[in-house]
Amino acid sequence: MTARKQKKALRTSPGVAPQRTDLHNIRERIDEIDARIHGLLNERARFAQQVGISKTKDGKAVDFYRPEREAQVLRTALKRNQGPLRDEEIARLFREIMSACLAQQEPLKIAFLGPEGTFTQAAVFKQFGSSVRALPLPAIDEVFHEVEAGVADFGVVPIENSTEGTVNHTLDMFLGSPLKICGEVEMRIHHHLMGRMAGIPDIKRICAHPQALAQCRGWLDEHLADVERVPVASNAEGARRARDERGTAAIAAKAAAEIYGLGVLASDIEDRPDNTTRFLVVGRKLFSASGADKTTLLMSGSATETSGALFRLLEPLAKHKVNMTRIESRPSRKRKWDYVFFVDIEGHISDKAVSRALAALERRTSLFKVLGSYPRAIL
């Protein structure tokens, strides 16, 4: 009997389900594919090792990290993706591959606004993958200081929320810090109500960061209008209190419920379904263009100029057809009623149009500083 006849007889024999045989064949194919993937991953890791060796014998992971290169790899992967895996999954998988390959030298050290279980920690892993050493710190200024001192390679801090606006403390840190913006991360923010009580009627108080309380104001007014709302330094701190205090609930990411042993009482309680927070990656140097970049500027006009001062600052951008995506003003801290402007534009400082616009703009300012030229957020 030929092999084909044997296989046919097996499929039609009493007690042998054809579906089971097909499933066995599919699993064998999956095992073969897994073996090929494994081999290719190790091959990629070996090439990554050679890149490190060819640059410097005693270099550190931060010397080999290139955010512009990673952005190009991710965009290429998304462009060729035809499913069934979603773009978000493809980006996450490739980010983890690059993270693991880079960590062969040593893991990057990433400072972030902690403690563990915050959305900022989630932004760290989205940007750098999980093969990093994440360093939670209690305040934004400490994140800047650790990166400035070289204790951390990079830092991740929140900069703005689509519902509640700018995190002014982060902006203010750039007034005196030499650090540069090396990247940005956008995170969809889903808030969850959690605690150790049996149900919502047992809640006496709710602890959360003021931004989280504000982003869930409508839901709280509808379902827990008479419950005390207690602002705390972070959502993770609220989760810790919910673990330790009877009657206390917290608003935080789902990861915090796992870390602090809490039950989720209500999910996705944010008022806006598109609630998104943007985070900045800060480091000690600028990087090359990735092909789809942003540039952030810090500037102010002449102290003696009043009428049309802002127009004069922004005119070179319009003249050279450079698109401005965001502008914020903050007190300069030099004298009363004196302000500086933080401006985001499209493009990299090495782009011809951007370079010409910035040269013209700098001649009109009393303060001009490029805070960063970096890849735009991917997904």
N, C-alpha and C positions, 0 to 999 in steps of 0.2 A: 504494500500500500504506500502510495506517495505521501510526502509530507502534507501536501494540500488536502488530500483525501482524509488523512488522519485528523487534521484540524477541523475539517467539515464534520467528520464523524463525532469528534469531541463536542462540537457545538450542538449537535442534534441528539446526542446520547441522553437517555433518561437520567434525570437527577442533576444534569449540568446546565445551569442557566446561561444562555448566550450573553446576557448583560454582564454577568460576572466575569466571563472570559474576556470580553471587550474592556472591562474596567482594569483587569490585570494587564492587558496590553498597553493601555493608556498609562498606567503607573510605571511600567517598564520604560516607556518613552520619556516620561517625566524624570525618572532616575538618570537616563542617558543625558538629557538636557542639563540636569543639575550638575552632572560630572563635567560637562563642557563649560558651564558657567563658572564652576569652581576653578577649573584650569585657567580660564581667561582672567579671572580675578587675581589669581596669583601671578600671572604673567604681567598684568597691569601694575601690580605692586612692585614687581622686580624692576620695571621700567621707572617707576616713581623713585625707587632707591637709587637708580643710576643718575637721575636728575639731581638728587641731593648730593651724591658723591661728586658729580662733575662740577658743582658750584663751589663748595667749600668743605674741607675735611671736618672742621670743627663747628660747622654751622648748626643753628637751632631751627626748630620747626618754623618759627616766625620768619626766618630768612628765606624759606622756600614757599611760604604761603603767598599766593597771588590771587586776590579776589577777582581781578579782571579776567584771568584765565578760567577760574571756576564758573564765572557768569557766562562765558562763551560756551563752555562745555554743557551747562544746563540749558541754555537757549537752543543749542544744536540738538540735544536730546529731546526737547519738547517739540521742536520743528519736525523731527522725523517720527514722532509718536503717532501711531495709527490705532492705538487701543489693542485689546479691551482695557488695559490699565489706564486710569485717569492721569492727566498731566500732573496733578498734585503728587500722586504716588511715584511717577517717574522721577520727578524732581527730588523727592525725598530719598529714593533709592540711590540715585547718582550722587547726591550730597553725602550719603553715608559711605559710599565707595571712596569718594575723594577724601573724606575725613579719615577713614581707616588707613588709606595709603599714606597720607601725610603723617599720621601718628607713628609710622615706623621709625622716624627720626626721634621724635618725642611728642607727646600731646601738646597742642596749643593750650595756653592758660588764658581763660576768658573770665574777666571780672564782670559781674552783673549786679543790678539792683535786686537784692534778695529779700527774704531768705528763700530757701528751696520751696518750689511749688507755685512760684509767681509766673505771670505771663512773660516777664522778662527772661526767666530761665527757659521757657518754651521757645522764645525768640533766639536764644543762644543756640539751641539744638537745631532749629530750623536753618539758621545761617551757617553753622560750622559742623553739623552732624554731632553724633554722640561720642565720637572718639576724641573728646577734649576734656580738659580738667576745668570744670566750671567752679568759679570762686564767688560765692554769695557774699555781698557786702550790704551794710545797713543803710547806706545813703549814696546819692548820686555823686556828691563831691568825692567820696572815698573811691568810687569806681575810677574817676579821673585821676586821682592821686596815685592809685596802684599802677595804672598804665604809664603815667608819667615817670614813675620810679623804676619801671621795668620789671616789677613783681608780676604783672600780668602782661600778656602780649597784646591783647585787645580788650575793650570794654563794650558792653551793650547797655544802653540806657533808653528809656522812653522819651519821645520828643513831641508827639501829638496824638490825639484821639479824634476820630471822625465825628464823635458826638459832643465831647466836652472841650475840644480845642488843645492849645499848646501846653506843654509842661515847661513852665517858665524857668524852673530851677536848672533844667538842662541847658536852655539857651544861655542863661547867665553864666554858666561855667565856661563858655567859650570866650567870654570877655577877657579872662586872664590866663586861660590854659593854652599851651603850645600844641595840644593834640589836634589831629586831623580827622575828618570824617572819612572812613574807608568803605562804608557800605550802609545800606538801609534794609530793614526787614519790615514787612507788613504782616500783621497777625489778625485774623478774624477772632474777635473776642466773644466767647460764650461764657456767661456768668451762671453759676449754679448756687442755689441756696442749700446749705449743708449744716448738719449738727448731729448731736447724739440723742436727741429727743425722739419720741415716737412719731410725732407729726407736727405740722405747722401750728396748730392751736397751743402747743406747749412752749412756743418761743416767747421769751421775755425781752430779749434785746438782740440786735444784729450788729456785728462788728465787720467792718470792711474798710478798704482804702476810700477816701472821699471821692475819687474818680469812679469807683465801682458803685458806690451809693448813688451818685448822680446819674450814672448810665442805666440804673435800674429804678429810678425814681417813680416812674409811672406804675410799674408792676408793684412796687412796695406800697404806694398810695392806695392801690386797689385791693391788695390782699393782706397787708400788714400795716394799715394806717396808724394804729394805736401802739405799735411796738417801737421801743426806743432804738434809734440808729446811732451807733457809736463809731466815729471815724478813728482809724488806727493807721499805723505807718505803712502797712502792706496788707494785701488780702491773706497772705500766708500767716501774718500775725493774728488776723481775725480767726483763721482756721485753728491756730494754736489755742486761742482763748475759747473757741467753741469746744475744743477737746477737753479743756481743763475746768470750764465753768458751767454749772448747771443752768439751763435756760438760755444759754448764749448760742446763737446761730451765726453763720458766716456766709459771706458771698465770695466765691473764689473759683478758680479753675478746677476742673474735675480731678486733675492730678493732686491737688491739695487734699481732697477727700481721701485719696488712697494713702498719702503720706501721713496724715494725722488721724486716720481711722474714723472718719465721719461718714454718716449716711447722707445721700443726696435726697433732699426733700422736694426740690423743684428744679427743673433744668431750663436752660436758655431763657433766663428771666430779664435779659437786657431789653430795653425799650425799642431799639432799632435793630432790625435783622441784619443790616450791613455794618454793624458796630465793629470798627477796625482801629487798631493802634499801630502807629509807625514807630519803629525803634531805629536808633543810629548805632553803628559800629564805629568806635573811636580807636585810633592807633597813633603811632608816632611818625608816620610818613605818608606821603601821597603815592598813589599807584598810577600805572598807565591806563590808557583808555580801553574800554571793553567793547565799544561800538554802540552802546545804548546807556548813556550816562547822565548823571546830574552833577551840578556844581553848586555849592553853598557858599555865599559871600557874607561877610560882615563889613558894614560900611556906615559912614555918616558924612553929612555935608559940612560945609564951612560954618563955623560958629557965628559968623557975621551975616550969613545969608539966610533970609527968612522966606520971602515971597518966591514961590516956585522951586524951592530947594529940592523937594522929592522928585519933581518933574525932571530937573536937571540931572539928578542921579540916575534916573531910569531911561532917559532919552537915548544914550548909546546902545542900550539893549534893543530898543525898537529900530534904531537906525541900521543895526547890523543883523536884524531879523533873528534875534535870540529870544526864545520864549521864556518868560518868567512864570513859574508855577506857584510861587508862594512868597509872601512878604510878611514879616512881623517886626514890630518896633518894641524896643526895651529901653528903660532908662540907662544912660551911659555910665552913671555912678561918678561922673566927674563934677557936674554942677546941676542944679535943679532945672527941670524942664528941658534937659538936653537928652537927645535920644540917638540910639544906633538902630540900624536896620539889618535884619537877617533876611537874605533873599536866596531863593532856590531858582535855578535856571536849568533849562535842558542843555545837554552837551557837556563835553570835557574841556578843560583849559587848553588842551593841545589842539582842539578843533580851531580852524582858521577864523571862523566867524566869532566864536567865543573869545579867542585870544585878542582879536581886534577890538571887540566891544569892551573887554575888561581893561585894555590899555587906555582907551578913551575915558572909561568910567573912573579909573584910578586918578586921572589928572583933575577930576572934579571933586575929589573927596579929601577930607581931613583925616579920615581913618579908612583904610582899605585892607582887607585880609581875606584870602581864599581859605575857607575852613575845610574844604574837601572837594575832590572830584572823584566820583565813585559810581559803580554800577547801579542802575535803577533796580528796585526790588523786583524779584521774579516770583510771580504768583503771590 
